[in-house]
Amino acid sequence: MLLAAWRRVLARGLVVAALTLAVSCGNDDQGPTIVVGAGNSMESNLLAQIYSGALSRTGVSTSVAPHLGNRTDYFAALDAGTVAVLGEHTGELLTFLDANSKARKPVAATEVAADGVNRQVPEPSVPDAVNRSLPEGLAVSDPADGTDMRPRMLLTEAAATRDRVRSIGDLTARCAELEVGVAPVPEVLRAPTATLRVSGCGFAGTKLFPDAAALRKALLDGEVQAGILGGPLALAPGATNGLTVLSDDDYAFRAENVLAVYRKGDLGDRQIRKLNYVAGELTTEDLVDMIGRIRDGAVPAEVARDWLDAHAL
């Protein structure tokens, strides 16, 4: 009888073991790996790590393909199907897809008619224009409204006070008299600084500088009369000492919000929702903080994981 009881226990154990093995094998079968591509910038790689980590938490297998080159290069990879997802900026992406688009703002403009009803004016929002310009087979996530990766325009404090200039709109009437200096912000996903344009503002000339420090010196020395820095100022510490940052409520610089571009059919509804959840949480301050950590030696994948954990994503 003891032998028979022992056999029954052993049989139950084998059944449990078999079921456990079946479940384990099922969990390992995650389907094709979703490859998230990244360009050469630190921001692009960070976004790829965030998207890869977020998507993996939906139960799919993911990987990151870094250092794919410039925008043309990594969109070629997307077109070829070697990557499925990319991180982008709305304005930069629109310029790449449709250089002649007039869209500048993150939301469509409205006007109040004589009958008191708000109506949308013909100018579309940048995200709407992006959606209309996307090649067949591509789609985008929601834009991260909390991010603002636009360039910033600078004047010396003396010039801003003397001419009573506080916004880019205040400056546009005088742009033709001014030479502007342009410098990149390191690690930001951005087109070459030579391509930066300011709506309604045609400068007398443009000089390119290697970094924010060189641009600041040129402004203070009078070598140029206005400056454009190609991204958030917090990524270029000390860049504005003695300078005034002009506001841009009218979007003379096209809106630049972070979003994901992906191949239709490569992601399911759950993965697309996850990308939208990321967009709902990501802010400029988050990106600045994470890029700062990576500059200090942190591993990008770990930085991305910490951010996803902190936002329960």
N, C-alpha and C positions, 0 to 999 in steps of 0.2 A: 504493500500500500504506500509505503514511503517512497518507493521507486516511482510508482505511478504519479504521485503528487509532484515529485521532483520534475518528472517529464512534462507535466502540465505547466508548471512554472517556467520551465525552459522554453516551451512552445510559445507562451505568452510573451516572453522576452524577445524571442526571434521575430514575432509579429511586430512588436514595438520598434525593434531595430530596423526592420524592413521599411516600416512607415517613415521612420526618421530619415533613413537614407533617401527615400523617394522625395520627401519634402526638401531635403538638402539639395538633391540634384535639380529639383524644380527651381529652387532659388538661384542656382548657378546659371540656369538657362535664361539670361537676360536679353537675348536677342542681339542684333548688330550693335556695335559700339557707336555711340554718337560722338563725333569728333568736333570739338569746339576750336576754331581757329583764332590765331592772334597775330597781329603785326609785330613790328619791332619795338614799339614803345612799351614802357612799363605799364601804363594805363591799359593798353590793349591786352597785355598778358594777364593783368589783374582781373579785368572783366571776364576773360576766358576762364580763369580759375573759378570765379564766382558762378558763372553760368554752368560750368562743368559740375561743380560741387552741388549746386541746386538741383540740376537735372538728375544727378546720380541718386538723390534722395527720393526720387519718384520710382526707384527700382530698376532703372536702366543702367547699362554700362556706358561710361563716358571716358574720354581722354582729351588732352589738350595738345594741339599742334602749334607750337610757338614759332616766332621769328619767320613768319611767312613773307615778310617784305612790306612793301607799301600797299596802299589801298587797291591799286590795280592788280597786284599780285594776289592778295588774299581773296579778292572777289573772283579771280580766275579759279582759285581753289574751290570756292563755293559753287561756281558754275560747273566745274568738273565733277562735283560730288565728293571730293576728297575731304571736305569739311561740311558740316551741317549747320553750324551756328557761328555767328561773329558778333562782337560788340562794336557799336558804332555811335556816332553823334548825329542827331537829326539834321542839323544844318549842313554839316560836312557831307553827309550822305546825299542830301538833296542837290548840293552843288555838283557832286560826282555824277549823279543820275541825270540832272537837268539844270545845267549852268544858267539857263535863261529864266528860270522860275522867279516870280516876283514875291513869293511867299517869304515872310520874315518872322512872323510871330508864332508863339507856341500854341495859341488858340485862334480860331477865326475871329476877325474883327466884327463888331456889330455896330449898328447906328440906330438912333432913335428917330423914327419917322414922325411926320406931323401928327399922326393919329396916336402917338405915344407907344407904338409897338416896336420892340427891338427886332431888327432884321439883320441877317448876315450880309455883309458887303462882299463884293466879288472876290476880294483877296482871300485865298484859302489859308489855313494854318500850315505850318511847316510839316507836321505829321501827316496831314491830309495830302499835301503835295508829294511827300515821299511815297505814300501808298499808291498814288496815281502813277508815279514814275517807275515803280519797281518792275523789273523784268518778270516775265511769266515764270511761275514756279517758285518765286520768293515771297516771303511775308515778313512782317516785323511785329515785335512785341509792343505793348504799351510803352510810351516814352516815360522815363523816370523824371517826373515833374520837379522833384526835389534837387535835381542836378542842373547846374548852369555853367557850362564849359565855354561860354563865349569869350572872345578876346576882351581886353580892357584898354580904354584910351586914357592917356596921361598928358597932363600939362605941368609946368612948374607951378608951384604955389603962387609965385609972384605974377605970372602971366594970367592965371585963373582969376586972381583977385583984381588985377588991373583991368581986365576985359570983362569981368563979371560973368565968367563962364563956369557953369556947374554941370552941364549936360552936353552930350554930343550934339543935340539939337541946337544949343546955344552957339556952337562952333561952326556949323555948316556954312553959314554965310561967309566965313573967312577962310575956309579950307584952301581955296585956290591961291591964297597968299602964303601958305605954310608948307614947309618941308617936313615930312613925317618919318620918324624912325620906327622900324619894326624889328621885334626880337621874339624868339620862341620861348615858351615855358617848357623846360625839360620834362621828359617822360609822358607828355600829354599826347593823346591820339589826335593829331591835327595835320592838315595839309601843309605844304611848305609855306613859310611866312610871306613869301613874295606874292602869294595868291590872295591874301587878305584884302577884302574890300569893305568900304564903309558906305552904306546907302546915303545918297544925297551929299556926299563929301568927296570932291575930286581934289586931291592935294597937288601942289606945284611940283613935288618930287618925292621920291621914296628912297630911303637908305636902309640897308639891312645890317643888323648887328648880331653878333654871335650869341649874346645872352642879355639878361635883364640888367646886369651891372653895367655893361657897356652902353646900353640904351639910356640908363639913368644918367650916366656921366655925360653923354652927348646932349641930353636935355638940359642939364644944369650948366653945361659949358656954352649953350646956345648954338651948337652944331645943327640941331634940328629943333623945331618949334612945337612939335607934338609927337607923341609916342603911342605905339600899339604893342601891347604885350599879349602873346597868343594863348592865354588861358588864365585860370584862377590865380590871383595874386599870392595866395597862401603858399603856392608851390615855388615862389621866388622870393624868399624872405629878404627884407630890406630893399626890395625893388622900388618902393614908393616913398622912401624917405626924402622929404623935401619936395614931393610931387603931389598933385591933386588927381584923384581918379574920377573921371567924368561918369555920371550916371547915363544909363541907356534904356530908359523906360519905353522908348518908341522902337527899339530893336533896329538901330542902325547896323548893328552886327546881328546877323541872322541867329535865331534861337538855336542853341546847341544843347539838347538834352540827350542823355545816354539811352540807348535802346538796343535790342538784339535783333539781328537779321537772321532768318532761318529758311531752310529749304522746306517747302510744303511737302507733306507726306513723310518726312523724316522724324517728325515729332507727333506724338499723340496729344489729345486734349489735356491730359494731366500735365504733360511737359510744358505745353503752351501756357497753361494757367500758372505754372511755377515761374516761368520767365516774367509773367505779369506781376506776380507777387514780389519778385525781386525789384521790379521797376517801382512798385509802390513804396518800398522801404529805402531805396538808395538815395543818398544826398551828396551834394558837393563836399560837404564837411567829411562825410564818410570816406570818399575817394581820396581827399587830401590826407586824411589820417592814415589810411592804408598805404598810400604811396610813400608817405613819410616813414612808415615802419619798414617797408621794403628797402628804401634807401639806406636805412640803418642796419640792414643785413638780414631782416626776417625773410622766411621762405614764402613766396607768393601764395602757394596752395594752403599753407597754414593760416596766413592772414585772411584769405577768403573763407576758410572754414570757421575761423573765430567770428567773422562778421555774420555768416549764415546762422551760426549757433545763437549769437546775441539777438538775432531777429526771428528766431524760431522758424527758420526757413529750411 
